[in-house]
């Protein structure tokens, strides 16, 4: 189990991050509505920028020497998503029953565990763990 856990966590996090990219990059109305709540008239910049960062995080998760960086980016992005849901969007968005919020929590936890597992790989501070 210990051997496969990192791979499973990477797949879970990357799958969730990557499956939302279609909506962000294609300008799906649900995505536009969500980011308009967060950024107003600058929604396109935030939506596309977030998508680019999520794509980068997903790729980094599968580069062994950079897994820690992908996990760190994932934790940062999903912390922002969870905070946004709790402060502006609401747990339920567009009658989704809280699905987006739940996926953000799952991805945050996956990224957090991966960051913990790979803590010794973090430059400078990793040696202290």
N, C-alpha and C positions, 0 to 999 in steps of 0.2 A: 504494500500500500504506500509506504513512504517513498518508494522509488517512482511511483506513477502519479503521486499527488501534485507535484509541480506541473507536470504536463497537462493534467486535467484542469488545474486552475488556469493555466495559460490559455487552454482551449476555451474554457468558459468565458474568461474575460475578453479574449479576442473576438469570439463569436458575438457576444453582446455588443461590443464596441463597433465591430464591422457591420453588423446587420442594421445599425441605425444610420450608417453613412449614406445609404441610398436616399433616405428621407431628407437628410441635411443637404446633400449635394444636388439633388434633383429639384429642390425647392418645393417639396410637398407641403401642402397647406397646413397640415398638423404641425410640422416643424417650424414653419413661418409663424404660426400662431404662438407656439411655445416661446420662441426666441424674441418675438415682439413683446411679450410680457416681461422679458428680462432686459432687453436692450433698446426697446422702442424703435426709432427709425434706423438704428444701426444693427438691426437684427441680422441682416445678410452677412455682415462682417463677423459677428459673433457666431453665427450658425456655421459658416464655412470655416472659420478659424478653429472652432471647436472640433469640427469634423477632421480637419488636417491633423490636429494634435492627437485625436483618437486613432487615426490611421498610423501615425508615427509610433504611438504607444503600443499598438497591436504588433507592429513589425519588431520593435525592440524587445518585446517579451520573448521572441523566439531566437534572438541572437544571444547565445550563452553568456558572453562577456558583458552584455548590455541589458540582461533581464532585469537587473535591479533598477535601471533607469526607466525601462518600460513600466515596471511595477510602480515606481515613484510617480511617474506621469499619470498612470491610471488612478492611483490614490488621490492625486491632486485634482484631476478632472472629475472624478466621481464624488469627492468631497464637495466640490462646487455644485455638482448636480443635486446632491442630497440637500445641501443648504438652500439651493434655489427652490427646490420642491417645498421645503419646510417654510420658507420665508415669502416667496412670491407666487409660485406656480400652484402650489397645493399638492397634496399627496395624489389626488386624482386629477388627471388632466384629460379633457375631451372625453369624459365618461369612459376612461380606460380601466377603471376599477383599481387604480394604483399600480398598474403594470410597469410603467416607466420608472416609478419610484422604486419598486421592488427590484427591477433589473439594475438600477443604479446601486442599490444596497449590495446585491449579490456581486457586482463587479468591484465595488469598493472593498468588500471582504476578501475576494479573490486576490486583488492587487495587494492588499495589506499582508496577507499570508505569504505571497510571493516575495514581497519586500523583506519580510522577516526571514524567510528561508535564505535569501540572497544577501543578507546584511553584510556579510564579510567581503562581498565583492564591491561594496561602495568605496570609491577612492577616498583616501585620507582618513575618514572616520570608521571605515569598515574594519580596520586593523584593531580598533579598540574594543570591538565586540568579541 
